[in-house]
Amino acid sequence: MYFFITKNQTIMKRVFITAFTALVLFSCQNEQTESSDSTSAAIAHRGCATQEVLEAQLKEDPTLAIRMNEIEAFTSNRLLTNRLVNGKVEIPVVVNVLYKTAAENISDAQIQSQIDVLNADFNALNSDYNDVPALFSGVKANVGITFVLEKINRKSTTKTSWGTRDAMKKTKQGGLDPTSPTTKLNLWACTIGGGILGYAQFPGGSSATDGVVIDSKYFGVSGSANYPYNLGRTGTHEVGHWMNLRHIWGDASCGSDLVSDTPTHNTANYGVPAYPHYSTCTGTPVEMTMNYMDYTDDRGMYMFSLGQKSRMAAIFTSGGPRAGFGI
């Protein structure tokens, strides 16, 4: 539980969850297209295109909203009955590297560093885990999911940037098709462009495009040149989306992330906000700016909550959208 949320606030948040789910699953905004800007200045603020990609997919495939509503109903049922994964979930990972330059052809060591970061962050082994403030110490979570690098695929291309229209996931468009996406997590390392660090596909989308895309400059522990996104947390954030987590502010002012123990945020936070950072939403809660699903710098995010853990675990249970990865 988040101990400083009042009973009325909790009720309001639950009511908002229902309305927000309907809004998210049926709203369609402008599609994000490929960017040709591969030489832009350093990115000042984290950019994740997961929500925009979802909205484009919903526009193209109306049945996706139905599938995602079914996943939400399934998740809610699993949370209510507490029938979650009993045992360890181990995720085989396939990394697809698309490169035009030598710098984009990231090394095996850099790739392994991203796997190491995922294992640390999802198992509460990150060195900054103990920096979680006392206010949130009762809800910080060891998710208990591990990742194993299984294969690296590499392909030289002529593209300077790939955009967010999933071209990197399609061999016919110059990219690489995903490998066994129902039983393996596919990561693509490439130049995305447009100020986007990465994006993921939520459960329920097409298996032909399932996985996570991370700009090669922010893949793993890639060095001080890419500060403040050089600690592999773009991967942690995007894999969180792949496991059905929403942005902590709910992609709306005072929105809901569909998790009961995260405080309501005004909007995304950037940089490393000073603690405590108060929301002006109902009840003026202290925002959980150090949560992986906010937009802070890599060094500013270092926890998942117990509610997020339960939401992630639900998708791996029998009948869940990622049951192929479960035990």
C-alpha positions in Angstrom: 0.0 0.0 0.0 0.9 3.6 -0.4 0.3 4.7 3.2 -0.3 8.4 2.7 -3.2 8.1 0.3 -6.6 8.7 2.0 -9.6 6.4 1.5 -11.3 9.0 -0.6 -8.2 9.4 -2.8 -8.1 5.6 -3.3 -11.7 5.4 -4.3 -11.2 8.3 -6.8 -8.2 6.6 -8.3 -10.1 3.4 -8.8 -13.0 5.2 -10.5 -10.5 7.0 -12.7 -8.8 3.8 -13.7 -12.0 2.6 -15.4 -12.5 5.8 -17.3 -8.8 6.1 -18.2 -8.7 2.5 -19.5 -11.5 3.3 -21.9 -9.8 6.5 -23.0 -6.4 5.0 -23.6 -7.7 2.0 -25.5 -9.9 4.0 -27.9 -8.1 7.3 -28.4 -6.2 7.7 -31.6 -3.8 10.6 -32.3 -1.4 11.4 -35.0 1.0 8.7 -36.1 4.7 9.2 -35.5 6.6 8.8 -38.8 10.2 8.1 -39.6 12.7 10.8 -38.7 15.7 11.7 -40.9 17.3 13.6 -38.1 20.2 11.4 -37.0 22.6 14.2 -36.1 20.5 16.2 -33.7 22.0 17.7 -30.5 22.0 15.9 -27.2 18.6 14.9 -26.0 17.5 17.1 -23.1 14.5 15.2 -22.0 13.7 11.4 -22.1 11.4 10.5 -25.0 9.5 7.2 -25.1 7.2 6.7 -28.1 5.4 3.7 -26.6 2.0 5.5 -26.1 2.2 7.1 -29.6 2.9 3.8 -31.2 0.0 2.2 -29.4 -2.4 4.9 -30.6 -1.2 4.4 -34.2 -1.7 0.6 -33.9 -5.2 1.2 -32.5 -6.0 3.3 -35.5 -4.8 0.7 -37.9 -6.3 -2.3 -36.1 -9.6 -1.7 -34.2 -9.5 -5.3 -32.9 -6.5 -4.4 -30.8 -8.6 -2.4 -28.4 -10.8 -5.5 -27.9 -7.7 -7.7 -27.2 -6.3 -5.1 -24.8 -9.6 -4.7 -22.9 -9.6 -8.5 -22.5 -6.0 -8.4 -21.2 -7.1 -5.7 -18.7 -10.0 -7.8 -17.5 -7.7 -10.8 -17.2 -5.2 -8.8 -15.3 -7.8 -7.4 -12.9 -9.1 -10.9 -12.3 -5.7 -12.3 -11.5 -5.0 -9.4 -9.1 -8.3 -10.0 -7.3 -7.8 -13.7 -7.0 -4.1 -13.4 -6.3 -3.4 -16.3 -8.6 -0.1 -15.1 -9.9 3.1 -16.8 -11.1 4.4 -19.3 -8.6 8.1 -19.7 -9.3 10.7 -18.0 -11.5 10.1 -16.4 -14.9 13.3 -16.4 -17.0 13.1 -14.4 -20.2 15.3 -15.5 -23.2 16.5 -12.4 -25.1 17.3 -12.0 -28.7 19.1 -8.7 -29.7 18.9 -7.4 -33.2 21.5 -4.9 -34.1 21.0 -2.7 -37.2 23.9 -0.4 -38.0 25.2 1.9 -40.7 28.2 3.2 -38.8 30.8 1.4 -36.6 29.4 3.2 -33.5 25.9 1.8 -34.2 27.3 -1.7 -34.4 27.4 -2.0 -30.6 29.7 -4.5 -29.0 28.8 -7.8 -27.4 30.0 -6.3 -24.1 27.6 -3.3 -24.4 24.7 -5.7 -25.2 25.5 -7.9 -22.2 25.6 -4.7 -20.0 22.0 -4.1 -20.9 21.1 -7.7 -19.9 23.0 -7.1 -16.6 21.1 -3.9 -15.9 17.7 -5.6 -16.5 18.7 -8.4 -14.2 19.7 -5.9 -11.5 16.7 -3.6 -11.8 14.1 -6.4 -12.0 15.7 -8.2 -9.0 16.3 -5.3 -6.7 20.1 -5.7 -7.1 20.7 -2.2 -8.4 23.1 -0.3 -6.2 20.6 2.6 -5.8 17.7 0.4 -4.7 18.4 1.4 -1.1 18.0 5.1 -2.1 14.2 4.7 -2.2 12.8 7.1 0.4 11.3 5.8 3.6 7.9 6.9 2.4 7.9 4.3 -0.4 10.0 1.6 1.3 6.9 -0.4 2.1 6.0 -0.8 -1.5 9.3 -1.1 -3.3 9.5 -4.4 -5.1 11.8 -7.2 -6.1 10.0 -8.2 -9.3 12.0 -11.5 -9.5 12.2 -11.9 -13.3 15.5 -12.7 -14.9 16.8 -12.3 -18.4 19.3 -14.4 -20.4 21.0 -13.3 -23.6 20.3 -16.1 -26.1 21.4 -14.7 -29.5 22.7 -11.6 -31.2 21.7 -10.9 -34.9 23.6 -8.1 -36.8 22.7 -6.5 -40.1 24.4 -3.6 -42.0 22.0 -1.1 -43.4 22.0 2.1 -45.3 19.4 3.8 -43.1 20.4 6.8 -41.0 17.3 6.5 -38.8 14.4 4.1 -38.4 11.5 6.1 -36.9 8.8 4.5 -34.9 6.8 2.7 -37.6 8.3 -0.7 -36.8 10.4 -0.9 -40.0 13.4 -2.2 -38.0 11.3 -5.2 -37.2 10.6 -6.2 -40.8 13.1 -7.9 -43.0 11.2 -6.8 -46.1 11.7 -3.2 -45.0 15.4 -3.6 -44.4 15.2 -4.6 -40.7 15.1 -7.9 -39.0 12.0 -10.0 -38.2 11.6 -11.0 -34.6 12.8 -14.4 -33.5 10.1 -16.6 -31.8 8.3 -13.6 -30.3 5.9 -15.7 -28.2 8.7 -17.2 -26.2 11.6 -14.8 -26.6 11.9 -11.1 -25.9 13.3 -9.4 -29.0 15.3 -6.2 -28.6 16.3 -4.0 -31.5 19.3 -1.7 -31.2 19.3 1.0 -33.9 19.2 4.7 -34.5 15.5 5.8 -34.0 15.7 9.5 -34.5 13.3 12.2 -33.6 14.5 12.5 -30.0 13.2 9.1 -29.1 15.3 6.9 -26.8 13.1 3.8 -27.2 9.6 2.3 -27.4 7.9 -1.0 -26.7 4.8 -2.9 -27.8 2.3 -3.6 -25.1 0.9 -7.2 -24.7 -1.9 -7.8 -27.2 -0.2 -6.4 -30.3 0.8 -8.4 -33.3 3.6 -11.0 -32.7 5.1 -9.9 -36.0 6.2 -6.6 -34.3 6.4 -7.6 -30.7 9.4 -6.5 -28.7 11.4 -3.4 -27.6 13.4 -0.9 -29.6 16.2 1.0 -28.0 18.4 3.6 -29.7 21.9 2.2 -29.9 23.3 5.3 -28.1 21.3 4.4 -25.0 21.5 0.6 -25.1 23.1 -0.7 -21.9 25.9 1.1 -20.1 27.1 3.0 -23.1 29.5 5.5 -21.7 29.6 9.1 -20.4 29.1 10.5 -24.0 25.4 9.6 -23.7 24.8 10.9 -20.2 22.3 11.3 -18.7 20.9 8.1 -20.3 24.0 5.9 -19.9 22.9 3.5 -17.2 20.7 1.2 -19.2 17.4 2.5 -17.7 15.9 3.1 -21.1 15.8 -0.7 -21.4 14.3 -1.1 -18.0 11.6 1.5 -18.7 10.7 0.0 -22.1 10.7 -3.6 -20.9 8.3 -2.4 -18.2 5.9 -1.3 -21.0 6.4 -4.7 -22.7 5.3 -6.3 -19.4 2.1 -4.1 -19.4 3.2 -1.1 -17.3 1.9 2.3 -18.2 3.7 5.6 -17.6 3.3 6.5 -14.0 1.4 9.7 -14.8 -1.1 7.8 -16.9 -0.3 9.8 -20.1 -2.8 12.4 -18.8 -2.8 15.3 -16.3 -3.4 13.6 -12.9 -4.1 10.4 -14.9 -3.9 6.7 -13.7 -1.3 4.1 -14.5 -3.8 1.4 -13.4 -1.7 0.6 -10.3 -3.1 1.1 -6.9 0.1 1.8 -4.9 1.7 4.5 -7.0 0.7 8.1 -6.2 -1.1 10.2 -8.8 1.4 12.4 -10.8 0.6 15.7 -12.5 2.6 14.7 -15.6 6.0 13.3 -16.5 9.1 14.4 -14.5 12.5 15.1 -16.0 16.0 15.3 -14.8 16.4 14.3 -11.1 13.7 16.1 -9.1 14.5 17.0 -5.5 12.7 14.9 -3.0 9.9 15.3 -1.9 8.3 16.4 -5.1 4.6 17.1 -4.5 1.8 16.7 -7.0 -1.0 19.3 -7.2 -3.5 16.5 -7.9 -6.2 15.6 -5.4 -4.6 15.1 -2.0 -1.3 16.6 -3.0 0.6 13.3 -2.8 4.4 13.0 -2.9 5.3 11.8 -6.4 7.2 8.6 -6.9 9.7 10.3 -9.3 12.3 7.5 -8.8 9.9 4.9 -10.4 11.3 3.4 -13.6 8.1 4.3 -15.4 8.6 8.1 -15.0 10.7 10.1 -17.4 13.6 11.1 -15.1 17.3 10.7 -16.0 18.8 7.2 -15.7 20.3 8.1 -12.3 17.0 9.4 -11.1 15.0 6.1 -11.5 15.5 3.0 -9.4 12.4 1.3 -8.2 9.2 -0.7 -9.2 6.3 -0.9 -6.8 4.6 -4.0 -5.5 1.5 -3.1 -7.5 3.5 -2.9 -10.6 5.1 -6.3 -9.8 1.7 -7.9 -9.5 0.6 -6.3 -12.8 3.6 -7.6 -14.6 3.3 -11.1 -13.0 -0.3 -11.5 -14.2 0.6 -11.5 -17.9 2.8 -14.6 -17.4 0.1 -16.8 -15.8 -1.8 -19.5 -17.7 -4.1 -17.8 -20.1 -2.2 -14.5 -20.0 -0.8 -12.7 -23.0 2.8 -13.8 -22.3 2.0 -17.2 -20.8 4.6 -18.7 -23.2 7.3 -17.2 -21.0 5.8 -18.6 -17.7 6.4 -21.8 -15.9 
